[in-house]
Amino acid sequence: MIQMYSWSQTLPSLDMKQILDTAFVNHYETYKDKVYSYIFYRLDMDQALAEDLTSDTFIKAYEKFDTYDEQFAFSTWIYTIARNVMTDYFRTLSKQRNESLCEEDESEHFQSNDHVDDWNIALDTEASMKQVQEILTGLPEFQKDCVIMKYLDELSTKEIAHITDQNEASVRQALSRGIRKVRTVLKPLMTLLILLSPFFL
Amino acid sequence: MKKPQRFRLPVQKLSVRADKAIRTRLDKAIKANEGWGAFKNPSQASVGGWGAFRNMFGDWGAFFQPKMAFATLAMAVVVLGGVWGAPQYVYHSSNITKGDSLYSWKRSLELEKLQKLQGPVQRGYYYLTLSDRRLDEAQTLINRDRKKAGLVAVASAAETKHTQISTSSAPKKLTLSTQKNPTAELVAESALFVERSLKEAQSVQDKTIAKTLTTNVKQALKQNQKQLAKLQTIQDEPTVDDIIAKIQTAYVVQERLLDQWDQQEGAVFAMKAIENMPEEMLGDEVPMAAIMMDDGGFELESTSRSFSGYNEPFDDTFEDPIFILDFDFEDYDDEWEDELPEIEEALEEYVDTLPEEFLQWQNEWEDIHEEDLEYFLPWEDEYKDERDEQWQDWADDWAEGYVNFDDTVLLQKEFELTNDLGESPSVEEVREVFETYIDPEDFEDLQIHETEEGTFDIVIPVPEGLEDIDFFEQGGTLPAYYEGHEIIDETSQYNPDLEMSEVFEEGSEFHCKEDLGGFWDEEVNECVFEDVFNEEDRNHIPFAVTEEEHAEMEIYEEQHPYDPIKDEFLHIQEDEDLEEYYEQVEPGSEDFFEDHLDLEADSTDVLEDELFDTFIESEKESFLEEEFIDPEEYVEDAFTDTEKDVFLEETHLESTREDF
């Protein structure tokens, strides 16, 4: 009797689960900081909460990894999941609040973050945390989303539209308005830099 | 080239503690996950004896041990097994092969499975599985023939034929005739599936997964070769022998190429680069670039559909038994020039699509900017600043890679040129090859700079004579955008077919629209301008103005100061000549205020007080809030001069006072 040969039985690397697990862990390494940053900024810099939701995001992503369409960038997919995780969180929070009739001061989140002041002010292209805080505070939710995605990971308008489930024109408009605020905040710093530049040269 | 400095949000580092916690959760999830259903490999299932029975019926199989058997229940299970288990058996059985009555069902099940798969990765792996299944089926066929002939099916190393595979003497194209031999068809089909898998690898965006898939294709090539060698030892058909030998040749070369090339690009490049290769460049060796039938390609879908859906006879799917193994011959020999056709193609594509993209960008720009600019008046500095900033942002988004704000560069693209040995060519070599490959007329002033070893900055400058034109300085993409002018009109859209000389000829339609900012009256063939002083048009922003008109507008604006309280422009006298009017009524005089501002005042101080009182009544609360003054503590008389100055500055009255 001939020994039937089947390569799929003998090649360990053909184990699809193993391949996808490895691929997912690689993606985790690449995107963990970016996803965390996105949630961090989106939650008004609440570090503890951002870490929890980052964890939830990656676990959910892993569970649904077989539905990931490789024709799209992984970043688009993971940001969409992160956004949904945050929406779920806010929904649950809102429910809990209604049930307990206990009002929570949202500003507590903000004030309890001592680490915010610890950031060094970067004088090059990166904004300082204070500036970021100033920029993001007061922006409507959608604009905030767009600005973070644009200036954190340089996502294209098309990708942002895909993630936020809006059309590209709306995203462009939101970005344009968000950028205006970015400029307003950054302008004094840029002026200072220009004035001080002779001393550095 | 220096890129415009861009604002970035700093990326936050996930803390080590949180990272650890996530990894722990992830590890648990990975361990708990037994595999995604869609990826379970069908060939791993056992298809013989009690194991197969258990596989078919799962854990319930244990229930049918003899001691526990109940006849009625067994009957029910047999019926259920017939409905559910039979397709499983048919699908997994390698004993069902071409020519069997159940084979068309088996192929339908394969098609069904294929259609459920999502994405190129799943399909790529499934094609490899199918390739393996075809070889198994071929082997079953051969075994049956041998049994019929009374031979014992033996495959041992001692009997293995050592096929000499000479890649150097391989012809450029091999036509394989399967002669309607089912074994030959199955073997050829197996090769087609490997090739399909390789093609699927091209469309995978994720490099990690693509790389793994390519690696597995390579391993499948090796294993298939071994199996083909075994098949060769146990069959005597010259047709099959011929096909196997040729496919093995293709496999060997393809495998070597995959080894040789960068894994990330390998499979893709192996397929792509050869498609447009000139014949004289082809060497002696050959990769398996594409395997196809001479009637335009093999379609699993149509083949299988015919089995199940349309009741067509099985053999109709192989109407023409001729397969062509289409080899493209190329010896790469570490020559970096081999990458040039790709680069040439990319460059030509950029240049070809550039005019269309200009047009697209311009349309997009017109759509978005009107709404954002409506809050500004065109003669205000803010209007211009806003417009410029928006344009730059928009150009960054839409025209990145094309637009350079520092130099007069039409197109700039960076290419990395190195060969497999890591050697890079000199600038002169690159230029020489570019001049050979690319029409010099297209890239007359091509500039090539070596930014670092192996990386070249290839710059196509703006055509001669157009360097000083504003729009090139502004990025070179918007002909309708000029410093100090704004032309938004359907007719001002960029027409790529128009010659540049035609565009800027004095008296031409484009000169009128683009340079002078007017509108072309087709009836009289003259350039006409809008009446910019029309009150109604003031709100229609933007509109076309010439430099002269712009200057007039500035004068107009000076003479019509904006009153923030009334939220309107102060009208002095529209119909009379302004100079004459100023002679009669000196600004700042009592008459001036009484006549035109309807105030009983004899000095600017009184005017300010009047306005200030009005302000206090209407805007006090918000003003105090903005200035962080507690309204309860506020005493009107105690309003300081500083605060008053702030108010006057905010309401632009300070400048108005100076004018008076």
Interface residues (C-beta under 8 A of the other chain):
Chain A: M1 I2 Q3 M4 Y5 S6 W7 S8 Q9 T10 L11 S13 L14 M16 K17 I19 L20 D21 T22 A23 V25 N26 H27 Y28 K32 D33 K34 Y36 S37 F40 Y41 Q47 E51 T54 S55 F58 I59 Y62 E63 F65 D66 T67 Y68 D69 E70 Q71 F72 A73 F74 W119 A122 D124 T125 E126 A127 M129 V132 I148 Y151 L152 E154 S156 T157 A169 R172 Q173 L175 S176 R177 I179 R180 V182 R183 L186
Chain B: Q5 R6 F7 R8 L9 P10 V11 Q12 K13 L14 S15 A18 D19 A21 I22 R25 L26 A29 I30 N33 E34 G35 W36 G37 A38 F39 N41 S43 Q44 S94 Q118 G119 P120 V121 Y125 L128 T129 D132 D136 Q139 N143 A153 V154 A155 S203 V204 Q205 D206 T208 I209 T212 T215 N216 Q219 A220 Q223 N224 K226 Q227 K230 I234 D367 I368 E371 D372 E386 E389 Q390 D393 W394 D397
